Amino acid sequence: MRKPHIFANNPLNRGEVERRDEEWVAREATDARSKYLPFRNLNVLLTDESPPELGWLPSRQVQPLPAGAEWIFLGMLDGVSHFAVDLSTDSAAAERVEHDTGWHFEDCRSAGEQMSSVNTGMLAQARAQLDWNLRHGFCSVCGHATNKGRGGQVRQCPGCNASHFPRTDPVIITVVVDVDADRCLLGQSRGRLQRMRAYSALAGFMDQGECIEEAVAREVMEEAGIKVKNVRYHSSQPWPFPSSLMIGCIAEADTTNINMDNEEMTDVQWFDRAEVLKALEGRSEELTVPGPIAIAHHLIKAWATGEKFLGAVAPSPLIGEGWGQGE
């Protein structure tokens, strides 16, 4: 088995059965044994250890919660209930937590790069679910204020009785390989990658009514004008910014002439294996790739180092003639 990516490997039992009992959730929220992970403006509390740990606090240090503070039930570990709480509504409470503990609130991307994968898995769940609850205080059907249910796993509308559940957006991310020339296709999208001057695997959100293989072919054609074949699954990564699932794939190029989408991309290039290996080691003057926090880094590394992929080649009927041509 591969080592889990950052933001995966969550050890919590999410308590699917227990959270159905609203009275049980309410009792656990105030139980002396329960633990809380505080957030402030979606930044997480970290300890001052090296490397840092998540800043779990006993219930007594956060109870009673500040007025209007959103909290969610994450799950259980060793029989102890774990919660996340947003202290953004009370800056004095957030500052008091920092003062009393000597710890600090940290951006979650930065935190993810510093901690063990077990910590980052819990962090991903906490940030994504807390963010979703903060964003969905009103019903998208009728506009009425919603109520939290099942410890934050659902928002109920008392106006029209609609139930709203957290969503995860699937994103395909693909390293395209030119087998004959021993090179891979990487692109620089407008926005964060452009500011970083980095090249990454091609990626995009899946459309409704679209399978993974179709999404890979469509996105690569849209961004680079390249047809692909033999799509293989590599691995996946939760990405809690705000809540995506990165589905990592490797695909072979069926055509090699680049026809880039100039509105979405600033550059798309083929890079040979030697240059990619130098970039992974930070020795390339021509190429910068994402760091280990991103699944793109591991997809690129998998190809460059000749890793054997676990995923099977997609069945030939799914990679039929016409894929990637916008038909």
N, C-alpha and C positions, 0 to 999 in steps of 0.2 A: 504494500500500500504506500502511496505517496504521502509525504508529510503534508498535513492540512495547510491551506493558505491562511494568511493573516485574515482575521475576522471570521474564521470558521472554527470548528472544534469546540463548540459550546457544551459544557458538561451539565448544564441545568436540565432537570426534568421539568418540562414546561407546565405540568399539572393540568393536562387537558380535562381530566375527570373532576379534579378538586375545584377548579375555577368555575365550574357550573353552579356551585353553591355560593351565592352572593354573601350569605351570612358567614360562611367559612372564610372567604376572602377578607371580609371586614374584620373578623377576629384576628386573622393572621397579620393584618396591616398594623395592628397595635400590640401584637404579642412581643414580649420582652426579648425573645430569642431571634426575632426576625431582623433581617439586615436590609439597609437601604444604600443605594448608590446615588449620590446627589449629582445633578447636572445644573449648569448655569449657562443659559443661552446655547444649549446643546454642547457645551464643553463639559468634560467629565472630571470628577475629583480623582486625583492620583496621589499616592503616598510619596514620601520623600526618599524611599529606598532606591537602590541602584541594582538592577533595573526596577522601575516603579511598579507598583501593584494598583489595582483598582481600589479606590477609597471607600470600601464598605464601612458603614457606620451602624452601630446597634440602634434599634428602634428608639430607645430613650433619648438619643442625641438629636433626633429630628422630629419627634412627637412632642407637643401637637404640631402638625404641619402648618406652615403659613397659610393664611387665607388665600384661596384660589390656586394653591400649588397643585399641579397635576402629578399624580402618581400612578404607577402601573405595577401589576404583579408579573414578575418574570418567570418564576418557577421555584423549584426546591433543589437543594444540594445538601446531602447528609441529613435530611429531615428538617432543614431550616428553610423557611420561606425567604425569598430574595425579591426586593422591590427596587424600582428606580423612581426618583422624585425630581421634579423640576423646581428649582428655587429661584427662577428668574423673576417671579412676581414680588420677591422680597429680598432686595439687595443686602439688607442688614443681616438676614438669616444666612445668606451665602457667605458673607464676610465673616460672620461669627463661626461658621464651620471651618473656614480656612484658619482663623485665629486659634480656635480651640485645638485643632489637630496639627497645625503646622504644615498642612498639605496644600495643594493648589489645584485650580481648575485648568485643564489642558485641552487644546483642540484635539478632537478624536482621531484625525489622521495622524498627527504627531504622536499621540498616545499609542496608536496601533503599531507604529514603527519601533516602539521601545519595549513593549511588554511581551510576555509569553503568549502563544496562540490560544491557550485556554482563556486567558484574560480577554483577548481581543474578540473571541467568540461571544462571550457574555456582553462585551461592550457593543458589538454590532446589534444584538437583539435589543438591548436597552435603548440605544440611540434611535434605532429605526422605529420601534414601537412608541417611544415617548414622542418623537417628532410627529408620527401619524396622529396620535391622539390630540396633540396641540393644534394640528392643522384641521381637524375634523370636528370642531365644536358645534357646527351647524349642519343640518341635513341638506344634502345636495338635491333632494327631491322637492321639499317644501320650504326649506329655509329655517325651520324651527331649531332651537337649541337642542343638542343631543345629550344623552346621558351615557356615561361609561358603564359597560357591562363586562362580566367575566374577567374582571381585573384589568381591563384595557384591551381585551381581544375583540371587542365589538363596541360600536356606538349605536344606541337605540334612540329612535326619534319618537317622542310621545305625541307628536302632532299627526303623523301619517303612518306610524308603526313600522317604518322602514328600518332595516338592520344594515349597518355599514361595517364591513370587515377590512382589516389592513390588507393592502395589496403589495405584491412584490413584482417589480417590472423586470421581465427577462431581457437580457442583453447578450447578443452573440459577439464574441471577440475572437478573431481568427488570424493566425499566421499562415500566409499563403506561400507555398514553396514551389520554386522552379527546379524540379528534380534534375533535369539535364544540365543546367548551368550551376547547380549547387549554390543557390541564392534564395533569399526570402524577400517578400514584399512588405515594406513598412511605410507608414504614412504619418504625416503631421497635420492634425486637425486644427481648425481655428479655435482659439480659446486657450485653455490651460497648457496644452502641449506646445502651442505656438510660443507662449510666454517662456516655457521651459526650454524651448529649442530642442525638444525631444521627438523621436520617432517611435511609433508604437504599432502594435497589431491593429488591423482595421476592425472597427466595432460599430454597433448600432442596435437600437431597440428592435425587438421582434414585432411584427405587425399581427393583428388579429387574423385568425384563420391561416396561420403560417407555421410550418414545422421548422425545426432548427436548421436542417439542411437547406431548405428554401431561403431562410433568412440569411445564412452565410453567403449563398450565391447572389442574392439580391444586393446585400450591402457591399460586397466586394465589387460587383459590377457598377453600382451607383457611385462608389467612391474612387475606384481606380480603373473602371472599364475592362476588368479582367474576368474571363470565364474560369470557373473552378470545377474540379471533379474530386472524387474520393475524399469526401469530408470525414474526418475522424474526430470523435470527442476526446478531449484530453482531461479536463477537470473543471470544477466550478468554484466560484467564490462569492459569498455574500458581500455586498458593497453598500453600507448603510448611509449613503449620501445622495438622496435620503433613504431609498430602499430598493436596491436592484439585486438581481442574481446574474453574475457574469458567467456565461457559458462558454468555456474555452475550447476552441477547435483548431485543428490543423487541416489544411486543404491543399491539394495540388493544383497548380495552374494549368489550365487547358489552353489558354492564350497568354501571351507575355507582353504585348504592346500596351503601354499605359495610356489611358484617356481619362484624366483626373477631373473630378468635380471641383471646379475652382471656387464655388461658393462655400463648400463645406470643408475643403482641404486646402492647405497651403503648399503641400508637397507630398508626392508619393514616389518612392524609389525602390529599386532592387538593390539589395546589399549582399555581398558574398559572405560566406561563412567565416572567413578569417577576420573580416572587419567587424562582424557581429560579436565574435568571441572577444576581440579587443574592447569593444564597447561594454560588454558585460563585466570586464575587468577594470573599466574606467580608464583605458589606455588609448582610446580612439580619439583622434582630432577631427574625424569626419562624422561621427555618429554618437548620439546620446540616446539611451533607452531608459524606460521607467525603472524605478528601483524595486526591490523585493516586496514592497507592500502591495504592488499591483500584480494581478494574474498575468498581465501582458509580459512582465519580466520573465515569468516562469515558462510561458509558452515559447517565447523567443529562445530562452536557454535550452528548453527541451529539444528544439530543432537543432540549435547550434552545437549541442554536445552529443547529438545522436541518440537521445533517449528513445526507448521503445515505448510506443503509445499503447495505453490500455484499451482505448476505444476501438471498436470494430469499424471497418470501412462501411460507409453507408451503402445499403442495398442499391444495386445498379439502377432499378426503376426510379429511385428518387433522384438520381443524378443523371437524368436522361438528357437527350438532346434538347437544346433550347433553354436550359437553366442559365440564369445570369444574363439573359438577353432582354429582360424587361417584358417578356411575353406573358 
